[in-house]
C-alpha cells in the first residue's frame, strides 16, 4: 500500500509523494455518506508536468452508495459523451442550439474535426463533411453541421464550417463580421471574386440570436504552426480583434498533433507530456494572444478505419470546453439583454 489517508495528511501533495511513478494503481475512496468507489489507473500518477494525461484503460467503480452495496462502472469516454448529450443552454434567449464557428487556414482540419465528433456519436468512422486536399480548400459554403445521437435527435450545438483562410482570397473582415452577426444564411456559397454585401438578396438583415455565433474556434495545424505566413497571422489577429469587440469567446484547436511529434503519433496519450506539443501550444498562444488553457490539442480521424477511445476522448474534451465557453457567453449575454430591457421599460 503506497498511501493511506488515515496515516498521512489528506492532501494532493502527500498523495503524489506516495503514489507518483509507481506504475498501475488501484485507489479506494470512501466518503462520509458511506459510499465507496474504486479507481484503476494503468498509467503512472505524476505531478511534475502539471498536465493531464489520457488513459483509455482507466476505470471507476461505485462499490457502495449511501450504505447499500452496488456495482456501477464509469468510463471517462462515456462521461464525456453524457456531458455533451445532456448539454442544454438557457432557454431565455430562444435558442434551438449554440453555434461554434470554425476558422483557420486551408487544410488545417476544420471539416475533419466535425467528422471526428460525428464519428464518435455515430459509433463508426464518418465522413459526412467533404475532406481532402485542394489548393483553395474543399469547403466553399457556410455549413452549420448537426450531430445526432442514435435515436436521431440532434444535439444542442452546431459546428459551423466555412471557407479556409488564405492570404489573398477567402473571407475578409466584413464577411467575418457578417458571419458572427448571423447575416450570412446557412449553406451560402462564398464567391472570392464577389464578397457578400448587404444589397445581396440572401443577406439576413435581422438575424435571430440562434443564427449568430456563440463561440469561435481557430483551427491551426500543429505541425506547420511555425510556418504560417505573417500576412495570415495578421488576418487571424484582425479577426480576433473583431471577435473581442463582440465579446464572443474563442479558442484554438491545435490539430494534427500526431504529425508534430513522433511520440504522439506512436501513442496519443503522450500529447500532454510532449515537449514538441508544449512548444506548439506556446506558439499558438502567442500568435493569437490566448491563454494556454484555451489551446486544445487534438488528432482528428483521418487514416483510421476504427474508432480509438484516446482519439475520441481528446476530441470530446475540446468540444465540451467549447460548449462551456458558449454557455458562459450566453449567460452574460442574457444578463446584458435583461438589463437593457429593464432600462427600456424605465424610460
C-alpha positions in Angstrom: 0.0 0.0 0.0 1.5 3.3 -1.1 -0.9 5.8 0.5 -3.5 5.7 3.3 -5.3 8.9 4.2 -5.5 8.0 7.9 -1.8 7.6 8.1 -0.9 10.8 6.2 -2.2 14.3 5.8 -5.1 14.3 3.4 -3.6 16.4 0.6 -2.7 16.1 -3.1 0.9 16.7 -2.2 1.0 13.7 0.2 -0.8 11.5 -2.3 1.6 12.3 -5.1 4.7 11.9 -2.9 3.5 8.3 -2.1 2.0 7.3 -5.4 3.8 9.0 -8.3 5.7 6.8 -10.7 4.5 3.6 -9.1 3.0 2.1 -12.3 -0.6 0.9 -12.4 -2.5 1.7 -9.2 -5.9 0.9 -7.5 -7.4 3.7 -5.4 -10.3 3.1 -3.0 -12.2 6.1 -2.0 -14.6 6.5 1.0 -16.9 9.4 1.9 -18.9 10.5 4.9 -22.2 9.4 3.1 -21.0 5.7 3.4 -20.3 5.4 -0.3 -17.2 3.6 -1.7 -15.5 4.0 -5.0 -12.6 2.1 -6.6 -10.5 3.6 -9.3 -7.9 1.9 -11.5 -5.2 3.7 -13.5 -2.9 1.9 -15.8 -0.6 4.9 -16.3 1.8 6.4 -13.7 0.5 9.1 -11.4 2.7 12.2 -11.9 2.6 15.8 -10.7 5.9 17.0 -12.2 4.4 18.2 -15.5 1.3 19.8 -14.1 -0.7 18.4 -17.1 -3.4 15.8 -17.5 -2.9 12.6 -19.5 -5.4 10.3 -21.1 -5.7 6.7 -20.1 -8.2 4.6 -22.0 -7.7 1.7 -19.7 -8.6 3.6 -16.6 -12.0 3.0 -14.9 -14.0 3.9 -11.9 -16.4 1.6 -10.0 -19.0 2.6 -7.4 -19.0 -0.3 -4.9 -21.4 1.1 -2.3 -23.9 4.0 -2.4 -25.2 5.5 0.9 -24.6 2.3 2.7 -26.1 0.0 0.1 -24.0 -2.4 -2.0 -23.9 -1.6 -5.7 -21.7 -2.2 -8.7 -21.6 0.6 -11.3 -18.7 1.1 -13.7 -18.0 4.6 -15.0 -16.0 5.3 -18.2 -14.4 8.6 -18.9 -15.4 8.5 -22.5 -18.9 7.7 -21.5 -18.8 10.6 -19.0 -17.8 13.0 -21.8 -20.4 11.7 -24.1 -23.1 12.0 -21.4 -22.0 15.6 -20.6 -22.2 16.6 -24.2 -25.5 14.8 -24.9 -27.0 16.5 -21.8 -25.7 19.9 -22.7 -28.6 22.3 -22.7 -28.2 26.1 -22.9 -30.5 28.5 -21.2 -33.9 28.8 -22.9 -34.1 32.5 -22.0 -32.7 33.7 -25.4 -34.9 31.4 -27.5 -32.0 29.4 -28.9 -32.5 26.0 -30.5 -28.7 25.3 -30.4 -25.4 27.1 -29.9 -23.2 27.8 -32.9 -19.4 27.3 -32.9 -17.7 28.9 -35.9 -14.5 27.2 -37.1 -12.0 29.4 -38.8 -8.5 28.5 -40.0 -6.1 28.3 -42.9 -6.9 25.9 -45.8 -6.1 22.3 -44.9 -5.8 22.6 -41.1 -8.7 20.2 -40.3 -11.9 22.2 -39.7 -14.1 19.7 -41.6 -12.1 16.8 -40.2 -12.9 17.9 -36.6 -16.6 17.8 -37.3 -16.2 14.4 -38.9 -14.3 13.2 -35.8 -17.0 14.4 -33.4 -19.7 13.0 -35.7 -17.9 9.6 -35.8 -17.9 9.3 -32.0 -21.7 9.7 -31.8 -22.3 7.5 -34.8 -20.1 4.8 -33.3 -18.2 4.4 -36.5 -15.9 6.4 -38.8 -17.9 9.0 -40.6 -17.0 11.4 -43.5 -20.2 13.5 -43.6 -18.3 16.7 -44.3 -16.2 16.6 -47.5 -12.5 16.5 -46.8 -9.4 16.3 -49.0 -6.6 18.4 -50.4 -7.2 21.3 -52.8 -5.3 24.5 -53.4 -8.1 26.7 -52.3 -9.7 24.1 -49.9 -12.6 21.8 -50.2 -15.2 23.8 -48.2 -16.8 26.7 -50.1 -20.0 27.2 -48.3 -21.1 28.2 -44.8 -22.4 25.0 -43.3 -23.7 24.6 -39.8 -23.3 20.9 -39.2 -25.5 19.0 -36.8 -24.5 16.0 -34.7 -27.2 13.4 -34.0 -27.4 10.6 -31.4 -28.5 7.1 -32.3 -32.2 8.0 -31.7 -31.9 10.6 -34.5 -32.2 13.5 -32.1 -29.9 16.5 -32.8 -27.6 17.6 -30.0 -27.8 21.3 -28.9 -24.9 22.7 -30.9 -23.7 23.2 -34.4 -20.2 23.1 -35.7 -20.2 25.8 -38.4 -17.7 25.2 -41.2 -16.7 27.8 -43.8 -14.1 28.5 -46.3 -10.5 28.1 -45.3 -8.5 31.2 -44.8 -6.0 32.3 -47.5 -3.6 35.3 -47.6 -5.1 36.9 -50.7 -8.6 35.4 -51.0 -11.2 33.8 -48.8 -13.0 35.6 -46.0 -12.3 39.3 -45.4 -13.0 41.2 -42.3 -16.5 42.3 -43.5 -17.6 38.7 -44.2 -16.2 37.6 -40.9 -18.4 40.3 -39.2 -21.4 39.1 -41.1 -20.8 35.5 -40.1 -20.5 36.5 -36.4 -23.7 38.6 -36.5 -25.8 35.9 -38.4 -26.2 38.0 -41.6 -25.0 35.1 -43.8 -27.6 32.4 -44.4 -27.0 28.8 -43.9 -25.3 27.0 -46.8 -24.4 30.3 -48.5 -21.7 29.6 -51.1 -18.9 32.2 -50.9 -17.5 33.8 -54.1 -14.0 35.2 -53.6 -14.4 37.5 -56.6 -17.7 39.0 -55.3 -17.9 39.1 -51.4 -21.4 39.2 -49.9 -22.8 42.7 -49.2 -26.0 44.0 -47.6 -27.6 44.5 -51.0 -27.4 40.8 -51.7 -30.9 39.4 -51.7 -29.8 36.5 -49.5 -28.3 38.8 -46.8 -30.1 38.4 -43.4 -30.8 41.9 -42.2 -32.5 40.9 -38.9 -30.9 37.7 -37.7 -32.2 35.9 -34.7 -29.9 35.1 -31.7 -29.9 31.4 -32.7 -28.4 32.4 -36.1 -25.5 34.3 -34.6 -22.2 32.8 -33.5 -21.7 32.0 -29.8 -18.1 30.7 -29.8 -15.2 30.9 -32.3 -12.7 28.1 -32.9 -9.4 28.9 -34.7 -8.1 25.7 -36.2 -4.3 25.5 -36.6 -2.0 22.7 -37.8 0.4 21.9 -35.0 3.0 20.5 -37.5 3.2 23.8 -39.5 2.4 26.4 -36.9 5.9 27.9 -37.2 5.5 28.3 -41.0 2.3 30.4 -41.0 2.9 33.5 -43.3 2.9 36.8 -41.4 0.0 38.1 -43.6 -2.1 35.1 -42.5 -1.2 35.8 -38.8 -2.2 39.4 -39.4 -5.5 38.3 -40.8 -6.3 36.0 -37.9 -5.3 38.7 -35.4 -7.6 41.2 -37.1 -10.5 38.7 -36.9 -9.6 38.1 -33.3 -9.9 41.9 -32.6 -13.3 41.9 -34.1 -14.4 38.9 -32.1 -13.1 40.6 -28.9 -15.2 43.7 -29.6 -18.3 41.5 -29.7 -17.3 39.7 -26.5 -17.6 36.2 -28.2 -15.4 33.5 -26.6 -12.7 31.9 -28.7 -10.2 29.0 -28.5 -7.6 27.3 -30.7 -7.9 23.8 -31.9 -4.4 22.5 -32.3 -4.9 19.8 -34.9 -2.6 17.1 -36.4 -0.6 16.7 -33.2 0.5 13.3 -34.4 2.3 15.0 -37.3 4.1 17.4 -35.0 5.5 14.7 -32.7 6.6 11.2 -33.4 6.0 10.2 -29.7 2.4 11.3 -30.0 2.0 9.5 -33.3 3.1 6.3 -31.6 0.9 6.9 -28.6 -1.7 9.7 -28.5 -1.6 9.6 -24.7 1.8 11.4 -24.9 0.1 14.6 -26.2 0.1 16.2 -22.7 3.8 15.4 -21.9 5.3 16.0 -25.3 7.8 18.9 -25.4 7.1 19.5 -29.1 3.3 19.8 -28.4 4.0 22.1 -25.5 6.1 24.3 -27.8 3.3 24.3 -30.4 0.8 25.3 -27.6 3.1 28.2 -26.6 3.4 29.3 -30.2 -0.4 29.2 -30.8 -0.9 31.1 -27.5 1.5 33.8 -28.6 0.1 34.1 -32.2 -3.5 34.7 -31.0 -2.9 36.1 -27.6 -4.9 33.4 -25.8 -4.1 31.6 -22.5 -2.6 28.2 -22.9 -5.7 26.5 -21.4 -7.6 27.8 -24.5 -5.3 25.8 -26.8 -7.0 22.5 -27.4 -4.8 19.7 -28.9 -6.5 17.0 -31.0 -5.9 14.3 -33.5 -8.7 14.0 -36.0 -9.8 10.7 -37.5 -8.1 10.7 -40.9 -6.5 7.4 -41.8 -8.2 5.2 -39.1 -10.8 2.6 -40.0 -12.0 2.0 -36.4 -12.7 4.3 -33.5 -10.0 4.8 -30.9 -11.0 5.8 -27.3 -8.0 8.0 -26.8 -8.6 10.0 -30.0 -12.3 10.3 -29.2 -11.5 11.5 -25.6 -9.2 14.3 -26.9 -11.9 15.5 -29.3 -14.7 15.4 -26.8 -12.6 17.2 -24.2 -12.2 20.0 -26.6 -15.8 20.1 -27.6 -17.0 20.1 -24.0 -14.8 23.1 -23.3 -16.2 24.9 -26.3 -19.7 24.3 -25.0 -18.7 25.6 -21.6 -17.3 28.8 -23.2 -20.5 29.3 -25.2 -22.7 28.6 -22.1 -20.8 31.3 -20.2 -21.1 33.8 -23.0 -24.9 33.2 -23.3 -25.3 33.7 -19.6 -23.5 37.0 -19.8 -25.5 38.0 -22.9 -28.8 37.1 -21.2 -27.9 39.4 -18.2 -27.0 42.2 -20.6 -30.2 41.9 -22.6 -32.2 41.7 -19.3 -30.6 44.9 -18.1 -31.3 46.7 -21.5 -34.9 45.6 -21.3 -35.2 46.9 -17.8 -33.7 50.2 -18.8 -36.0 50.5 -21.7 -39.1 49.8 -19.5 -38.0 52.6 -17.1 -37.9 55.1 -20.0 
